[in-house]
């Protein structure tokens, strides 16, 4: 007797839609279709109902490096409370905004989500202060870049349930990340999906750094309203009725910051895509197209970012924290270089192929903020730094 059900899932075979069928119905010609993927370094059998970029997303999501993002600061340290964003919450916000943009432009949401979840996975403890410290420590070894370290994580350090090292991500995800390391290596522009993630990243950190800075008392709403972009947002809020409560006003400003930038990006980009009428992702990549804000809003965004750099990122409280992290990373680097026997086995094994300094740098870069502090106190218990 013939069954009407799939042998593996028990689901009626007639309702199962392939990735190719779904993408054909939803995506624009200029999107990156899964069947056009260049594949993976280690060839794998296709999954019956998950496309290659869905699998990339899941591998990133389930990686230990991704989980550790919850313990890494975005801008503000955990000593300042628990309201502010971490690398993990920032990543989720980027993914949400990027998917909104990608869906509206009919791009590949699976690829966008994978790229968004992956984009900050290589950040070391204590954000850019940690990156600067490791870059100095590894100056004779080519320096340190969180973008390059993300590739090291994906290709070497992470382990799945197979014998081969790394996550074996698609070439599209790895190449999009490689663009962040050195654009000069490429003769074409990034995939539109990668450009969406970069734009969403910028939109996201402008909004949430503004939110966190006000909530933590580093700047006031009154100071912010002197900025053209914030003033624009307040005018839009006033049209609906300004909240009397400052907390609700802060939240409304954050919402408008995101909404006005995304709207500008979509209005401009949709018109450009319609005019270009590319018939494939490869045609789009051969152009000089850049997905970005346009008009006065781009200038207003730049003004906001200059303000954040001067009044938030260089706030004395943050600078003091970064200096402490900088010193701790330097001292731990020297300690493990002179005591390599103290490295965990899998990093000791990297010494032969990568050299001792790089193996130490890879170990330190993977630490969370808290684990860095614990490791430092273990080695230097009398230091009051």
LINFEN-V176705 format. One record per backbone hydrogen bond with DSSP energy under -1.0 kcal/mol. NH is the residue of the N-H (numbers start at 0). CO is the residue of the C=O. E is the energy in kcal/mol with one decimal. If there is no record, write none. Layout:
BEGIN
NH,CO,E  NH,CO,E
END
This chain:
BEGIN
5,10,-2.4  9,5,-2.0  14,11,-1.7  15,12,-1.0  21,17,-2.3  22,18,-2.7  23,19,-2.2  24,20,-1.4  25,21,-1.3  26,22,-2.9  27,105,-2.7  30,27,-1.8  35,32,-1.4  36,33,-1.8  54,50,-2.0  55,51,-1.8  56,52,-2.3  57,53,-2.3  58,54,-2.3  59,55,-2.4  60,56,-2.8  61,57,-2.0  62,59,-1.3  66,62,-1.6  67,63,-1.9  68,65,-1.2  69,66,-1.7  70,67,-1.8  71,68,-1.5  79,76,-2.0  80,77,-1.6  86,71,-2.6  87,68,-1.2  89,85,-2.4  90,86,-2.0  91,87,-2.1  92,88,-2.1  93,89,-2.6  94,90,-2.4  95,91,-2.2  96,92,-2.3  97,93,-2.9  98,94,-2.2  99,95,-1.7  100,96,-2.3  101,97,-3.0  102,98,-2.8  103,99,-1.9  104,100,-2.0  106,101,-3.1  111,107,-2.3  112,108,-2.9  113,109,-2.1  114,110,-2.6  115,111,-2.5  116,112,-2.6  117,113,-1.4  118,114,-1.5  120,117,-1.6  122,119,-1.8  128,125,-1.1  129,125,-1.6  130,126,-2.0  131,127,-2.5  132,128,-2.0  133,129,-2.3  134,130,-2.3  135,131,-1.8  136,132,-2.4  137,133,-2.1  138,135,-1.4  140,137,-1.7  142,137,-3.3  148,144,-2.6  149,145,-1.5  150,146,-1.0  151,147,-1.8  152,148,-2.6  153,149,-2.3  154,150,-2.5  155,151,-2.3  156,151,-1.9  157,152,-2.4  165,157,-2.3  166,153,-3.5  170,38,-2.6  173,169,-2.1  174,170,-2.8  175,171,-2.0  176,172,-1.8  177,173,-2.2  178,174,-1.7  181,177,-2.2  184,181,-1.3  185,182,-1.7  188,284,-2.5  194,190,-2.0  195,191,-2.2  196,192,-1.6  197,193,-2.0  198,194,-2.2  199,195,-2.7  200,196,-2.4  201,197,-1.9  202,198,-2.4  203,199,-2.6  204,200,-2.4  205,201,-1.8  206,202,-1.7  207,203,-3.0  208,204,-2.0  209,205,-1.3  210,206,-2.2  211,207,-2.8  212,208,-2.3  213,209,-1.9  214,210,-2.5  215,211,-2.4  216,213,-1.3  217,212,-2.3  218,212,-1.1  223,219,-2.0  224,220,-2.1  225,222,-1.4  226,223,-2.3  230,226,-2.7  231,227,-2.4  232,228,-2.1  233,229,-2.5  234,230,-2.0  235,231,-1.8  236,232,-2.0  237,233,-2.7  238,234,-1.5  239,236,-1.3  248,244,-1.9  249,245,-2.7  250,246,-2.2  251,247,-2.3  252,248,-2.4  253,249,-2.1  254,250,-2.2  255,251,-2.5  256,252,-2.7  257,253,-1.8  258,254,-2.7  259,255,-2.9  260,256,-1.1  261,257,-2.6  262,258,-2.5  263,259,-1.9  264,260,-2.4  265,261,-2.6  266,262,-2.7  267,263,-2.2  268,264,-2.5  269,265,-2.5  270,266,-1.2  271,267,-1.9  272,268,-2.9  273,269,-2.0  274,270,-1.9  275,271,-2.5  276,272,-2.7  283,279,-1.6  284,280,-1.9  285,281,-1.2  286,283,-1.1  299,295,-2.4  300,296,-2.4  301,297,-1.7  302,298,-1.9  303,299,-2.0  304,300,-2.3  305,301,-2.1  306,302,-1.9  307,303,-2.5  308,304,-2.3  309,305,-2.1  310,306,-3.0  311,307,-2.0  312,307,-2.6  314,311,-2.0  318,314,-2.6  319,315,-2.2  320,316,-1.7  321,317,-2.5  322,318,-2.0  323,319,-1.8  324,320,-2.3  325,321,-2.6  326,322,-2.2  327,323,-2.4  328,324,-2.5  329,325,-1.9  330,326,-2.4  331,327,-2.6  332,328,-2.4  333,329,-2.1  334,330,-2.3  335,331,-2.7  336,332,-2.1  337,333,-1.9  338,334,-1.2  341,338,-2.3  342,339,-1.7  346,343,-1.3  347,343,-2.1  348,344,-2.2  350,347,-1.1  353,349,-3.4  354,350,-1.9  358,354,-2.0  359,355,-2.4  360,356,-2.6  361,357,-2.7  362,358,-1.8  363,359,-2.6  364,360,-2.4  365,361,-1.1  366,363,-1.4  368,70,-2.5  371,367,-2.1  372,368,-1.8  373,369,-2.3  374,370,-2.8  375,371,-2.4  376,372,-2.3  377,373,-2.0  378,374,-1.6  379,375,-2.8  382,379,-1.6
END
